Amino acid sequence: MDVKMLKNQSSDKKKKLIRTRRESNRLKIITTVTILVVVFVIYFLIDSGSYVATVDGNRISKTEYQFFLSRQQSATEQQEGIYGKSDAEKEAFWLKTADGQNPWETVKSRALDSAKDYMIQIIKAQEIGLKVDSKIKSEVAGLMNSTKSSLGLQNEKQFVNYVKKVFKITPGQLSKISENLMLIDEFKEAYLDKEYKPAQLTDEDVQAFYDQDTKSFDSVDIRYIHLSKLDDNGAKLSEDQVQAKKEKAEEALNKIRQGADLDQVITGYTEEKVDPESTKPVGSETVTYFTGSELMDWIFENKPGAAGMVETDQEIFVVKILSRTSFEDVKPTVRTTMENEAKESFYNEALGKWNMEAKYNIIKNDRIYDSISYK
């Protein structure tokens, strides 16, 4: 083997070594790039899955949207009379499609509108330097604790389950949203203080407003006898038993109309249990109006001095109207209501204008929005 051959062999080995190093470096680069791409894709999928839409570059998180969706769903179920019904009845309502309209998609759209309003107001609050501070955080923490107490929940697990059932989010997420809602309240108050100029209301204006719906402001003092159509176990009484109670109510009503002592008649006929700690006479109440009650309808459709019998599906009442508030009694409340409604209208008009601005157009994250189904 001559010197020239040895040199050639040595040169070939060096070339192979150089190629091997180059290939190794290239492989490292390819591997690194591949890992980075995979990490980016995973991050993108996780990150893009965390929000439903954006408003002016600000994300509406999936939990924030779920909060508004749950509220809108609950309100719709109450309006449609299916709140508290069976899962099957609710599902039949939400999944039906009539005339090309699906209730679930409608409620999703309304929830998105609410979430947009929410985000616009947060942006506006931040623009004037407002932010969630320690005061707001403390108030929300107190609100969460008082909610737990008022619901009679014994531990944190029960509260977690309650929030998850009602809002489909965690208590921590609910707290964050509540903090933002309090921030919005602060912004709203600051905006109205600066921009709103109240109109002067005359007594005639207030009187006219009151006359449109007096029952919304009045309260009525009544005495009453209560008889139940159910037994102690909550089962319906027989027709004969119910008829006997009606006759008993008629007898009591006749005595009241003839001027008999109210206390004696009420204590002699009512089935309502006496509260030993109460200072009020048995069957005595001051009531304010609410819809959906035959009893309230009768009370507010009649005048002081009237007495009558009101029958519902489960109860029989004998009622005597003692007195009712007048316009002068409630005038301050009526005036305050008018002022508050005018403020609210002014603010909602401003919010509507902000909503129409192009910068606040909502951009949906279709992949996540479309994935939110009833089930």
C-alpha positions as a printed Julia matrix, in Angstrom:
375×3 Matrix{Float64}:
    0.0    0.0    0.0
    1.66   3.23  -1.1
    1.57   6.63   0.51
   -0.93   7.99  -2.02
   -3.47   5.27  -1.18
   -3.14   5.95   2.53
   -3.78   9.64   1.94
   -6.87   8.83  -0.14
   -8.25   6.51   2.57
   -7.61   9.15   5.23
   -9.39  11.75   3.11
  -12.42   9.47   2.62
  -12.69   8.88   6.38
  -12.63  12.63   7.06
  -15.36  13.22   4.48
  -17.55  10.51   6.02
  -16.98  11.97   9.48
  -17.91  15.44   8.26
  -21.07  14.07   6.59
  -21.98  12.18   9.76
  -21.64  15.31  11.88
  -23.62  17.33   9.38
  -26.38  14.74   9.27
  -26.4   14.56  13.07
  -26.71  18.33  13.37
  -29.41  18.36  10.71
  -31.3   15.63  12.56
  -31.05  17.62  15.81
  -32.42  20.7   14.07
  -35.28  18.74  12.48
  -36.09  17.08  15.8
  -36.03  20.43  17.62
  -38.27  22.05  15.01
  -40.67  19.1   15.14
  -40.9   19.32  18.93
  -41.5   23.07  18.74
  -44.24  22.56  16.14
  -45.93  19.9   18.3
  -45.67  22.12  21.39
  -47.08  25.05  19.42
  -49.99  22.97  18.11
  -50.78  21.67  21.6
  -50.55  25.18  23.05
  -52.72  26.54  20.25
  -55.39  23.9   20.82
  -55.38  24.47  24.58
  -55.25  28.25  24.28
  -57.86  28.52  21.54
  -60.11  26.25  23.55
  -60.14  28.63  26.5
  -62.27  31.39  24.94
  -65.52  31.69  23.03
  -65.08  35.09  21.4
  -63.08  38.31  21.44
  -64.15  41.94  21.67
  -61.55  44.51  20.64
  -58.86  41.88  21.24
  -60.16  41.02  24.72
  -61.18  37.41  25.21
  -64.52  36.25  26.55
  -63.48  33.08  28.33
  -65.44  29.87  28.06
  -66.31  30.1   31.77
  -67.55  33.69  31.39
  -69.74  32.68  28.47
  -71.01  29.64  30.38
  -72.07  31.94  33.23
  -74.23  34.07  30.93
  -75.53  31.01  29.09
  -76.66  29.4   32.37
  -78.47  32.58  33.43
  -80.18  32.93  30.06
  -81.13  29.26  30.05
  -82.65  29.52  33.53
  -84.61  32.67  32.62
  -85.98  31.03  29.48
  -87.02  27.88  31.38
  -88.92  30.03  33.87
  -90.66  31.96  31.07
  -91.61  28.73  29.31
  -92.84  27.08  32.51
  -90.35  24.21  32.43
  -88.1   25.35  35.27
  -87.92  22.54  37.83
  -89.46  20.04  35.41
  -87.91  16.67  34.56
  -84.77  16.37  32.44
  -86.83  14.7   29.71
  -89.29  17.62  29.55
  -86.47  20.16  29.41
  -84.63  18.2   26.73
  -87.77  17.99  24.61
  -88.04  21.8   24.72
  -84.38  22.64  24.1
  -83.79  20.2   21.26
  -86.96  20.88  19.27
  -86.79  22.86  16.04
  -89.81  24.77  14.74
  -89.87  26.98  11.63
  -86.1   26.64  11.42
  -85.64  28.03  14.94
  -83.94  26.04  17.69
  -84.41  27.32  21.28
  -80.91  26.26  22.29
  -79.24  28.2   19.49
  -81.43  31.2   20.3
  -80.43  31.19  23.96
  -76.76  30.75  22.99
  -76.98  33.84  20.79
  -78.59  35.89  23.57
  -75.92  34.76  26.02
  -73.25  35.87  23.54
  -74.9   39.3   23.35
  -74.82  39.54  27.16
  -71.18  38.47  27.24
  -70.37  41.14  24.65
  -72.05  43.85  26.77
  -70.1   42.56  29.78
  -66.76  42.8   27.97
  -67.46  46.24  26.47
  -68.14  47.64  29.94
  -64.98  46.05  31.37
  -62.98  47.7   28.57
  -64.68  51.04  29.26
  -63.94  50.72  32.98
  -60.27  50.04  32.31
  -60.09  53.03  29.97
  -60.92  55.38  32.86
  -58.49  53.65  35.21
  -60.88  51.43  37.14
  -59.8   47.92  38.07
  -60.69  45.08  40.41
  -59.11  46.12  43.71
  -58.89  44.69  47.22
  -62.2   46.34  48.16
  -64.07  44.56  45.37
  -62.33  41.26  46.14
  -63.3   41.57  49.8
  -66.94  42.33  48.94
  -67.16  39.34  46.62
  -65.58  37.04  49.21
  -68.19  38.21  51.72
  -70.93  37.66  49.15
  -69.76  34.09  48.52
  -69.75  33.34  52.25
  -73.2   34.85  52.82
  -74.54  32.88  49.85
  -73.26  29.64  51.38
  -74.9   30.52  54.7
  -78.22  31.55  53.18
  -78.4   28.3   51.21
  -77.68  26.3   54.35
  -74.67  24.57  52.79
  -72.56  22.77  55.38
  -69.19  22.59  53.63
  -67.15  23.72  50.64
  -67.9   20.58  48.64
  -71.63  21.29  48.78
  -71.0   24.85  47.6
  -68.82  23.61  44.74
  -71.56  21.22  43.65
  -74.22  23.94  43.92
  -72.26  26.43  41.78
  -71.44  23.73  39.25
  -75.1   22.74  38.99
  -76.43  26.3   38.66
  -73.69  27.98  36.6
  -71.62  25.01  35.33
  -68.42  26.66  36.58
  -66.35  26.59  39.79
  -66.75  28.94  42.79
  -63.37  30.47  41.95
  -64.5   31.25  38.43
  -67.79  32.62  39.75
  -65.87  34.9   42.13
  -63.78  36.31  39.27
  -66.86  37.01  37.18
  -68.6   38.59  40.2
  -65.58  40.85  40.72
  -65.85  42.01  37.11
  -69.58  42.63  37.53
  -68.86  44.82  40.56
  -66.25  46.65  38.5
  -68.92  47.27  35.86
  -71.24  48.66  38.56
  -68.49  51.09  39.61
  -68.0   52.18  36.01
  -71.74  52.61  35.49
  -72.02  54.79  38.58
  -69.02  56.9   37.51
  -70.38  57.29  33.98
  -73.83  58.37  35.17
  -72.37  60.81  37.69
  -70.45  62.47  34.89
  -72.82  62.24  31.92
  -76.39  62.01  33.21
  -78.43  65.17  33.78
  -81.8   64.27  35.38
  -85.0   65.89  34.21
  -87.13  67.77  36.73
  -90.21  65.76  37.7
  -93.39  67.54  38.78
  -95.92  66.05  41.18
  -98.24  65.72  38.19
  -95.64  63.62  36.37
  -95.27  61.37  39.39
  -99.04  61.07  39.86
  -99.53  60.1   36.2
  -96.84  57.43  36.47
  -98.42  56.05  39.65
 -101.89  55.95  38.09
 -100.63  53.72  35.26
 -100.0   50.84  37.67
 -100.99  51.56  41.26
 -100.64  47.97  42.46
  -96.9   48.04  41.76
  -96.48  50.64  44.5
  -99.32  50.08  46.96
  -99.44  47.83  49.99
 -102.63  46.5   51.55
 -103.47  45.56  55.15
 -105.65  42.47  55.34
 -107.11  39.99  57.83
 -107.62  36.47  56.57
 -108.66  32.89  57.29
 -106.69  30.09  55.68
 -108.06  26.61  54.93
 -106.07  23.92  53.12
 -107.28  21.46  50.48
 -104.44  19.1   51.42
 -104.04  16.75  54.37
 -101.06  16.71  56.74
  -99.12  14.52  54.3
  -99.68  16.88  51.38
 -102.24  14.65  49.65
 -105.39  16.18  48.14
 -108.58  15.97  50.18
 -111.68  14.29  48.77
 -114.33  16.38  47.02
 -116.63  16.0   50.02
 -113.91  17.21  52.39
 -113.16  20.19  50.17
 -116.86  21.01  49.92
 -117.14  20.94  53.71
 -114.3   23.44  53.97
 -115.94  25.7   51.4
 -119.1   25.72  53.48
 -117.02  26.51  56.55
 -115.39  29.42  54.68
 -118.8   30.74  53.56
 -120.02  30.62  57.14
 -117.0   32.62  58.34
 -117.4   35.11  55.49
 -121.04  35.75  56.37
 -120.1   36.45  59.98
 -117.4   38.92  58.89
 -119.81  40.7   56.53
 -122.34  40.96  59.35
 -119.76  42.78  61.49
 -118.67  40.0   63.85
 -115.44  40.47  65.79
 -112.6   39.69  63.36
 -110.25  38.2   65.95
 -112.91  35.79  67.19
 -113.98  34.7   63.7
 -110.4   34.21  62.49
 -109.21  32.24  65.51
 -112.38  30.15  65.36
 -112.05  29.14  61.71
 -108.47  29.44  60.47
 -106.18  26.43  60.15
 -103.06  28.55  60.26
 -100.82  27.73  63.17
 -100.28  30.46  65.74
  -96.71  31.69  66.11
  -96.21  32.22  69.88
  -93.38  34.69  69.23
  -95.37  36.87  66.84
  -96.82  40.15  68.11
  -99.28  40.37  65.21
 -102.86  39.11  65.53
 -103.54  35.74  63.91
 -104.4   36.11  60.22
 -103.0   39.63  59.92
 -100.71  40.71  57.08
  -99.52  43.66  55.01
  -99.1   42.5   51.42
  -97.54  43.86  48.23
  -98.52  42.71  44.78
  -96.9   39.91  42.81
  -98.12  38.23  39.65
  -99.47  34.72  39.31
 -101.53  34.73  42.5
 -105.32  34.6   42.51
 -105.25  35.91  46.08
 -103.17  38.98  45.17
 -105.34  39.66  42.13
 -108.48  39.7   44.29
 -106.93  41.87  47.01
 -105.67  44.54  44.61
 -108.81  44.56  42.48
 -111.0   45.36  45.51
 -111.23  48.3   47.89
 -110.85  48.65  51.67
 -113.88  47.24  53.45
 -114.43  44.46  50.93
 -114.59  40.86  52.14
 -114.61  37.74  50.02
 -113.56  34.16  49.5
 -110.65  33.25  47.21
 -110.13  29.65  46.13
 -106.93  28.28  44.56
 -105.89  24.74  43.6
 -104.68  23.95  47.1
 -106.13  26.6   49.42
 -109.22  28.54  50.42
 -108.93  32.07  51.82
 -111.49  34.31  53.45
 -110.16  37.86  53.22
 -111.14  41.22  54.68
 -109.37  44.31  53.28
 -108.65  46.84  56.02
 -106.71  49.61  54.28
 -104.57  50.47  51.27
 -101.84  53.03  50.75
 -102.62  56.19  48.79
 -100.54  58.16  46.29
  -99.28  60.49  49.01
  -98.06  57.51  51.03
  -95.94  56.15  48.2
  -95.06  59.34  46.29
  -91.35  59.3   47.31
  -91.05  55.69  46.17
  -92.75  56.44  42.86
  -90.46  59.43  42.26
  -87.35  57.36  43.03
  -88.55  54.63  40.69
  -89.02  57.13  37.87
  -85.57  58.61  38.45
  -83.93  55.2   38.49
  -85.74  54.09  35.33
  -84.65  57.27  33.54
  -81.03  56.66  34.6
  -81.2   53.05  33.47
  -82.67  54.06  30.12
  -79.92  56.66  29.6
  -77.18  54.15  30.38
  -78.69  51.41  28.22
  -78.88  53.84  25.32
  -75.17  54.6   25.74
  -74.35  50.89  25.94
  -76.35  50.31  22.78
  -74.29  52.95  20.95
  -71.0   51.41  22.12
  -72.31  48.06  20.95
  -72.72  49.43  17.43
  -69.12  50.68  17.18
  -67.0   48.65  14.76
  -64.13  48.33  17.25
  -66.43  46.35  19.54
  -67.56  43.86  16.91
  -67.54  40.4   18.42
  -65.39  37.74  16.76
  -66.54  34.22  17.58
  -64.2   31.31  18.13
  -66.45  29.09  16.04
  -64.77  25.81  17.02
  -65.55  26.36  20.71
  -68.87  28.19  20.28
  -70.28  25.46  18.04
  -69.1   22.74  20.42
  -71.29  24.02  23.27
  -74.38  21.84  23.1
  -77.35  21.27  25.4
  -76.01  17.89  26.48
